[in-house]
Amino acid sequence: MAAPTERCPGGGLAGCPRTVRCWWRLAVLLLSVSSLPTVTALVEGLYCGTEVCYDVLGVTREAAKVEIARAYRQLARRYHPDRFRPGDPGLEGETYESAQKKFLLIATAYETLKDEDTRRDYDYMLDHPEEYYQHYYAYYRRQLTPKVDVRVVILVTICAISIFQYYSWHSSYNEAINYLVTVPKYRIQATEIAKQQGLLNRTKEKGKNRRSKEEIREQEEEVIRDIIKTKIDIKGGYQKPNLSDILLCQIVLFPYYLTTYVAWYVSWVYRFTICREDYGDEEKLYIIRRYMKMSQSQFDSLDENTKQSYLEKQLWIKENYEVCLFLCLSFHLFPSTSSVFWSRGGRLSEYTGY
């Protein structure tokens, strides 16, 4: 059974108090919605703030770069602080402060519209005012992004590191030469070579051409130094700097090094894994160096007698190397064992049967 409908006196609904209250609530709701702030694309702090950049320059959204640049130059000449004159035609009521603010706004509008990517972001903000966070992200991303090409920064950094490397190595090399000049062994050898080549033969000098003893001594030191540089091959961390070892050259030559390594590795696998060839001295020394975890420059700094002793002890065989390593550690812990070992000839066969 349907509920009875409450009717107002007089038989109509228009004068009913409840109906009046409903209309009143609807009116209040509409008024509240209309008083809410509308979504706008112009946000203070982004681009031209509450001004439209196109309107600031007096151009349309379809204006080309040439038109934008022309409008900017005209407005800049008018509002530039160095050219602004109060009372000029079209500048009535403008002060220095207002003209400076206007000029900054004009410059901001031009910076925004002259770049295609920034202009694209600005147009997107005008067309999609509701995407606040996207606009903030796009604006500050472009503001904080370095203006210089990242590739240029990387190249300059690599060049700076390479220059520092070269001069550092050159300084270390000079320190090594200065030290070797003071070592009697190398100094005597260099002096003998200089005498054989006639570089230290003192000729009698007379008159104005006669040099002092200090000048003669400096010349002799320079001759000895040059001979040590030429005759002695310094290896390891103090070796003569080579341009091919700096970072820049290493990066440029990386494809060549990679190709060479791949070809060497394939050859190694084919010769010694598939064909079962015997190792040569070069291959044996390579395996020993890998076991010892030494770089090529460190291993090259070892004298030939040391390398020959490694070959005689057959250290390219892993078992021999491990036994030798164990004995070396034992000698450090128990020095008396060292005298017994070396008194028997220092051969691994005394202990291992090799």
Secondary structure, DSSP 8 states (H G I E B T S, - for coil): --------TTS-STT-HHHHHHHHHHHHHHHHHHHS----S--TTSTTTTS-HHHHHT--TT--HHHHHHHHHHHHHHH-TTT--TT-TT-TT--HHHHHHHHHHHHHHHHHHHSHHHHHHHHHHHH-TT-HHHHHHHHHHHHHS-SS-HHHHHHHHHHHHHHHHHHHHHHHHHHHHHHHHH-HHHHHHHHHHHHHTTSS------GGG---HHHHHHHHHHHHHHHHHHH----GGGS---GGGSHHHHHHTHHHHHHHHHHHHHHHIIIIIIS-----HHHHHHHHHHHHT--HHHHHTS-HHHHHHHHHTTTTSHHHHHHHHHHHHHHHH-HHHHHHHHHTTS-THHHH--
